[in-house]
Amino acid sequence: MCTTMIDLLKTDFYRHTKSSVNSPIYECLLGGIRETYWSENRLIRTLLNLSNGTFNREIQRSIKTQIENAKHQVNRLEHILELLGESIDSRKCEAISGLCKEASEILEFTDDGTSTRDASVILLAERIVSYEIAAYEGLIKIANAIGRENVASSLAESLIEEKLCSESLRALSEITLHKAHFAE
């Protein structure tokens, strides 16, 4: 996402281009939405692989909830792009791409059915949700800053889903790590 957002918000230029579709801050919002759209679509596949890679029913259930949330979020992001009058395009998010690569490595280098795999899967799921929370919070700030409260409101729905998921994963990871410590 935009690395100069704070500087941009402080400038007179920003105040004059705040509502302009072509303003740098708008482009920052649009780029962030497109990266998040790519991320959610990519995560659906990655999370499905993680869910299939663990035998722990609680972890599978939690990850399947994440998948359902991601599907809703993809639809929401498509609606947001339509609200903005923009095409439904995506832009690769390198951070999520790296986390998806890590998911593949976890499944490749840990043994099926082990507490080590379960712990690795749930901790990765937590990191993914943490990244998504940060992304949605940033997008909401930008949308509010440029007067797109309707966009911010839609993004806030996804943020709430991610925060609820984070709480659930946090509790599950503590149990999983405790089991992993005593099992192996």
C-alpha positions in Angstrom: 0.0 0.0 0.0 0.9 3.7 -0.1 4.0 4.4 2.0 3.6 8.2 1.9 0.0 8.4 3.2 0.9 10.4 6.3 2.9 12.9 4.3 0.2 13.2 1.7 -2.5 13.8 4.3 -0.5 16.8 5.7 -0.1 18.6 2.4 -2.2 21.3 0.8 -2.2 19.1 -2.3 -4.2 16.5 -0.5 -6.8 18.9 0.7 -7.4 20.1 -2.9 -7.5 16.6 -4.4 -9.3 14.8 -1.6 -12.3 13.9 -3.7 -10.5 13.5 -7.0 -10.6 10.0 -8.4 -7.1 10.5 -9.8 -5.5 11.8 -6.6 -2.6 9.9 -5.2 -4.5 9.0 -2.0 -7.4 7.6 -4.0 -4.9 5.5 -6.1 -3.5 4.3 -2.8 -7.0 3.2 -1.7 -7.7 1.6 -5.0 -4.3 -0.3 -5.0 -4.9 -1.5 -1.5 -8.4 -2.7 -2.4 -7.1 -4.6 -5.4 -4.3 -6.2 -3.3 -6.8 -7.2 -0.7 -9.0 -8.6 -3.4 -6.1 -10.7 -4.7 -5.2 -11.7 -1.2 -8.7 -13.0 -0.3 -9.0 -15.0 -3.5 -5.5 -16.5 -3.0 -6.2 -17.3 0.7 -9.3 -19.3 -0.1 -7.1 -21.8 -1.9 -4.3 -21.7 0.6 -6.6 -22.1 3.6 -8.4 -25.0 2.0 -5.0 -26.7 1.6 -4.2 -26.0 5.2 -7.5 -27.4 6.4 -7.0 -30.5 4.4 -3.5 -30.8 5.8 -4.6 -31.2 9.4 -6.6 -33.9 11.1 -7.5 -31.7 14.0 -11.3 -31.1 13.7 -11.2 -27.8 15.7 -8.5 -26.4 13.4 -10.4 -27.5 10.3 -13.5 -25.9 11.6 -11.7 -22.7 12.4 -10.0 -22.5 9.0 -13.3 -23.3 7.2 -14.8 -20.3 8.9 -11.8 -18.2 7.6 -12.6 -19.6 4.1 -16.2 -18.6 4.3 -15.3 -15.1 5.6 -12.8 -14.8 2.7 -15.6 -15.6 0.2 -17.9 -13.0 1.7 -15.0 -10.5 1.7 -14.3 -11.2 -2.0 -18.0 -10.3 -2.8 -17.8 -7.3 -0.6 -14.6 -6.0 -2.3 -16.2 -6.6 -5.7 -19.2 -4.4 -4.5 -16.8 -1.8 -3.3 -15.0 -1.6 -6.7 -18.4 -1.3 -8.3 -19.3 1.5 -5.9 -16.1 3.3 -6.9 -16.9 2.8 -10.6 -13.7 0.7 -11.0 -13.1 -2.5 -12.8 -12.8 -5.7 -10.8 -9.1 -6.2 -11.1 -6.6 -7.6 -8.6 -3.0 -6.7 -7.8 -0.6 -9.3 -6.3 0.1 -8.8 -2.6 3.6 -9.9 -1.9 3.0 -10.2 1.8 0.2 -12.7 1.4 2.1 -14.4 -1.4 4.9 -15.1 1.1 2.5 -16.4 3.8 0.9 -18.7 1.2 4.4 -20.0 0.3 5.0 -20.6 4.0 1.7 -22.6 4.1 3.1 -24.9 1.4 6.3 -25.4 3.2 4.5 -26.3 6.5 2.6 -29.0 4.6 5.7 -30.2 2.9 8.1 -30.3 5.9 5.9 -31.4 8.7 4.5 -34.9 9.2 0.7 -35.6 8.8 -1.2 -35.9 12.0 1.4 -34.4 14.3 1.0 -31.7 16.9 3.9 -29.9 15.2 1.9 -29.6 12.0 -1.3 -28.5 13.9 0.7 -25.9 15.8 2.4 -24.6 12.7 -0.9 -24.4 10.8 -2.8 -22.5 13.5 0.1 -20.1 14.1 0.2 -19.3 10.4 -3.5 -18.8 10.3 -3.1 -16.3 13.1 -0.4 -14.4 11.2 -2.6 -14.3 8.1 -5.5 -12.8 10.1 -3.2 -10.3 11.7 -2.0 -9.1 8.3 -5.6 -8.9 7.1 -6.6 -6.9 10.1 -3.8 -4.4 9.5 -4.8 -4.2 5.8 -8.4 -3.5 6.4 -7.6 -0.9 9.2 -5.4 1.0 6.7 -8.0 0.9 4.0 -10.7 2.2 6.3 -8.5 5.1 7.4 -7.8 6.0 3.8 -11.5 5.7 2.8 -12.6 7.9 5.7 -9.8 10.4 4.9 -11.1 10.9 1.4 -14.7 11.1 2.3 -15.7 7.6 1.1 -17.6 6.6 4.3 -19.7 4.0 2.3 -16.5 2.2 1.3 -15.1 2.5 4.9 -18.4 1.0 6.2 -18.2 -2.0 3.9 -14.5 -2.5 4.8 -15.4 -2.3 8.5 -17.7 -5.4 8.1 -14.7 -7.4 6.9 -12.5 -6.0 9.7 -15.1 -7.1 12.3 -15.1 -10.6 10.7 -11.3 -10.7 10.9 -11.1 -9.6 14.5 -13.6 -12.2 15.5 -11.6 -14.8 13.7 -8.4 -13.6 15.4 -10.0 -14.1 18.8 -11.1 -17.6 18.0 -7.6 -18.5 16.5 -5.8 -17.1 19.5 -7.7 -19.3 21.9 -7.3 -22.3 19.7 -3.6 -21.7 19.3 -3.0 -21.7 23.0 -4.7 -25.1 23.3 -2.9 -26.5 20.3 0.5 -25.3 21.5 -0.1 -26.8 24.9 -1.0 -30.1 23.3 2.1 -29.9 21.0 4.4 -29.3 24.0 3.3 -32.4 25.8 2.7 -34.7 22.8 6.1 -34.6 21.2 
